[in-house]
Amino acid sequence: MVGFYALEQRGDRWSLEHFWVDPRWHGRGVGRHMYAHALDRVRAVQPGVMVIEADPYAAGFYARMGARQKGTVPAPVEGDPGRTLPVFEVEVKAAR
């Protein structure tokens, strides 16, 4: 296994959770493939908005995938009580 993710339906919205790719596989298209798979699952079950609370280091990836940053959420950790995570959203429309 080189990566995994989870989708959680929250009413008419979806949360992309635990999106992880083994660092040895970064830059090989695994993340793009997984992201497209997640969008396809949302599209197949119930199109709507997918929300991503991203690791700050992954923000560029989600922006390149077409997600739009909508804000931030607090995510304090020891040594950095002011840490925040960027929040992205992508509208997933029904297949034509």
Residue pairs with C-beta under 8 A, 6 or more apart in sequence:
1 22
2 21
2 22
2 24
2 25
2 30
3 19
3 20
3 21
3 22
3 25
3 30
3 31
3 34
4 18
4 19
4 20
4 34
5 16
5 17
5 18
5 19
5 20
5 34
5 38
6 16
6 17
6 18
7 14
7 15
7 16
7 17
7 38
7 41
7 42
7 50
8 14
8 15
8 17
9 15
9 45
9 46
10 51
12 46
12 48
12 49
13 48
13 49
13 50
13 51
14 42
14 48
14 49
14 50
14 51
14 92
15 50
15 51
15 52
15 53
16 38
16 50
16 51
16 52
19 31
19 34
19 35
19 38
19 52
19 58
21 30
21 31
21 34
22 30
31 61
32 65
35 65
38 50
39 50
39 90
39 92
42 48
42 50
42 92
43 92
43 93
43 94
43 95
44 95
47 92
47 93
47 94
48 91
48 92
49 89
49 90
49 91
49 92
50 67
50 89
50 90
50 92
51 87
51 88
51 89
52 62
52 67
52 87
52 88
52 89
52 90
53 73
53 75
53 85
53 86
53 87
54 62
54 85
54 86
54 87
54 88
55 85
56 85
56 86
59 69
59 86
59 88
62 86
62 88
63 69
63 88
65 90
66 90
67 88
67 89
67 90
68 88
68 89
68 90
69 86
69 87
69 88
70 87
70 88
70 89
71 86
71 87
72 84
72 85
72 86
72 87
73 84
73 85
73 87
74 83
74 84
75 83
75 84
75 85
76 82
76 83
77 83
